[in-house]
Amino acid sequence: MDFNLSRRKRELAIAKEVTDAFLQATNAAELAPPEKLMHHFVLVCERLGITPNAPAISRILAYTSKEINRRKRVLDDLVTALNRLPAPELQL
């Protein structure tokens, strides 16, 4: 865990932008290649005008991976809940 709170907050914001860009361009049901994630990371860094160093890149990509996995779990839970609903023909 990064104890520098301002740096962590900034890196989490970047990770959120990378996650949003990645998931908008990716089918959530499929696993995308890591090159696609890196492509979106580079695009976000260029748009923000930043050049992170190696440790920052590692932290940002770790935050991004966690967020992507969290969103995938939420989507999986939603699909499971929808599958438990009765079929429309069986409802009164």
FENFEN-V724551 format. One record per run of one state. SS is the DSSP state (@ for helix, = for strand, . for the rest). FROM is the first residue (numbers start at 0). LEN is the number of residues. If there is no record, write none. Layout:
BEGIN
ss: [SS | SS]
from: [FROM | FROM]
len: [LEN | LEN]
END
This chain:
BEGIN
ss: [. | @ | . | @ | . | @ | . | @ | .]
from: [0 | 4 | 24 | 33 | 48 | 53 | 84 | 87 | 90]
len: [4 | 20 | 9 | 15 | 5 | 31 | 3 | 3 | 2]
END
